[in-house]
């Protein structure tokens, strides 16, 4: 099943990147960096670990969902692409000190904003399709 393999592989990659973000988090804590920096690395670490786990969990239950082939592809694509958008934006935000809450300068902040926006919208679409497939399976 193509969709299961995609979710497992990309979930594992995103989970691993989340694990890697634990190193700068620990370093920021040990070096007594400002709380803003620690928070940003904590968000990157925990969010990416959770995002990777989400993909792995969906892979485990996907055969129980009731949805058409197009919806399945759309859901998997949305969840994976949204996960990777956060793989870019969250560590970049922690590293740069930018938050990406608005599309203001500098360019780094704009890239983070775009990643956050795309990631949130993609995961929203994937989540709606997931709920729809779960509801149809009742």
C-alpha positions in Angstrom: 0.0 0.0 0.0 1.6 3.2 -1.3 0.0 5.5 1.3 1.1 3.4 4.3 4.7 3.3 3.1 4.7 7.0 2.5 3.3 7.8 6.0 5.8 5.4 7.7 8.8 6.6 5.9 8.1 10.3 6.1 6.8 10.0 9.7 10.1 8.3 10.6 12.1 11.1 8.9 10.1 13.9 10.6 10.3 12.1 14.0 14.1 11.7 13.6 14.5 15.4 12.8 12.4 16.2 15.9 14.8 14.0 17.9 17.8 16.0 16.4 16.2 19.2 17.5 16.5 17.9 21.1 20.3 18.6 21.0 20.1 22.4 20.5 17.3 22.4 23.0 19.5 20.8 25.6 22.4 23.0 24.6 20.3 26.1 25.0 19.2 25.0 28.5 22.7 24.1 29.6 24.2 27.3 28.3 21.4 29.3 30.0 20.2 30.9 26.7 17.3 33.3 27.0 13.9 31.7 27.7 12.8 32.7 24.2 15.5 30.6 22.6 14.8 27.6 24.9 11.1 27.9 24.1 11.7 28.0 20.3 13.8 24.9 20.4 11.3 23.2 22.7 8.6 24.0 20.2 10.6 22.6 17.3 11.6 19.5 19.2 8.2 18.6 20.6 6.2 19.6 17.6 8.3 17.6 15.1 8.3 14.6 17.4 4.5 14.8 17.6 4.2 15.4 13.9 6.2 12.4 13.1 4.2 10.3 15.5 1.0 11.5 13.9 2.1 10.2 10.5 3.0 6.8 12.1 -0.3 6.6 13.9 -2.3 7.4 10.8 -0.3 4.7 8.9 -1.3 2.2 11.6 -5.1 3.0 11.4 -5.4 4.0 7.7 -7.0 0.7 6.7 -9.8 1.4 9.1 -10.8 4.7 7.4 -13.5 4.8 4.8 -12.5 7.1 1.9 -12.0 7.1 -1.8 -8.6 6.8 -3.5 -8.5 10.5 -4.3 -9.3 11.5 -0.7 -6.6 9.0 0.6 -3.9 10.5 -1.7 -5.0 14.0 -0.7 -4.9 13.2 3.0 -1.5 11.6 2.9 -0.1 14.4 0.7 -1.4 17.1 3.0 -0.2 15.4 6.2 3.3 14.7 4.7 3.8 18.1 3.1 2.5 19.9 6.2 4.9 18.0 8.3 7.8 19.0 6.1 6.8 22.6 6.1 7.2 22.6 9.9 10.5 20.7 9.5 11.8 23.8 7.7 10.0 26.6 9.6 10.3 25.5 13.3 14.1 24.8 13.5 14.7 27.9 11.3 12.7 30.0 13.7 14.6 28.6 16.7 17.9 29.2 15.0 17.2 32.7 13.8 15.2 34.0 16.7 12.4 35.0 14.3 8.8 33.7 15.0 7.2 34.0 11.6 3.8 35.3 12.9 3.6 38.0 10.2 5.1 38.2 6.8 7.4 41.1 7.8 11.1 41.5 7.0 13.7 40.1 7.2 13.5 37.3 4.6 14.1 34.6 7.2 10.9 35.7 9.0 9.0 35.6 5.7 10.3 32.0 5.0 9.2 31.0 8.5 5.8 32.7 8.1 5.3 30.9 4.7 6.3 27.5 6.3 4.0 28.0 9.2 1.1 29.1 7.0 1.5 26.3 4.6 2.1 23.7 7.3 -1.0 24.8 9.3 -3.3 24.8 6.2 -2.0 21.5 4.9 -2.4 19.8 8.3 -5.9 21.3 8.6 -6.9 19.8 5.2 -5.3 16.5 6.2 -7.1 16.6 9.5 -10.5 17.3 7.9 -10.0 14.4 5.5 -8.9 12.1 8.4 -11.9 13.0 10.5 -14.2 12.5 7.4 -12.7 9.1 6.7 -13.0 8.1 10.4 -16.6 9.3 10.5 -17.5 7.4 7.3 -16.1 4.2 8.9 -18.5 4.4 11.8 
